[in-house]
Amino acid sequence: MCLECLTCSCFRPRYKRLVDNIFPQYPQEGLVKSNMEKLIFYSLSSPEKLDRIGDYLYLRARRDITRSSRIGFVVIAMEAMDQLLRACHAQALNLYVESFLKMIQRLLESSEADLQILATQSFVIF
């Protein structure tokens, strides 16, 4: 454990660290698959955390939508949400779906045509 500062990632909840780790440094690299597998395993092991994972993914993506230079990260967040939706078949999925649908709505309200298409494709898969 790091004692140098209180903003260090070791003091953040595990689900936030796992979500942060699926994002690469540059969006062109795509979703970090090994870390996505860890996030899926964590969400299957702790389905009660699925709503928090969904909320955090939504917050990250919402922030990136407002910054037009970070659209690639929005695509990565949506890909992660799609994979979690396919992988998790639990009662807690009902709480996750709320974040998923809020994300779809936010993408559809966006002025970027690519994001609207992405939202439509994800909703059809849902």
ZITAGI-V401235 format. One line per field, one symbol per residue. ss: DSSP state (A for helix, B for strand, O for the rest). psi: psi as a letter, one per 20 degrees, with the letter a starting at -180 (. if undefined). burial: I if it has 16 or more other C-alpha atoms within 10 Angstrom, else O. A space follows every 50 residues. Layout:
BEGIN
ss: ???
psi: ???
burial: ???
END
This chain:
BEGIN
ss: OOOOOOOOAAAOOAAAAAAAAOOOOOAAAOOOAAAAAAAAAAAAAOAAAA AAAAAAAAAAAAAAAAOAAAAAAAAAAAAAAAAAAAAOOOOOAAAAAAAA AAAAAAAAAOOOAAAAAAAAAAAAAO
psi: ppjhqijqiiiqqhhhggghiiprhphhiapohhhhhggggghhhmhiih hhgggggggghgghhiohikhhhgggghgghgghghhpmrhihhhhhghg hhgggghhiqiphhhhggggghhgh.
burial: OOOOOOOOOOOOOOIOOIIIIIIOOOOOOIIOOOIIOOIIOIIIOOIIII IIIIIIIIOOIIOIIOOOOOIIIIIIIIIIIIOIIOOIOOOIIOIIIOII IOIIOIIIOOOOOOIIOIIIOIOOOO
END
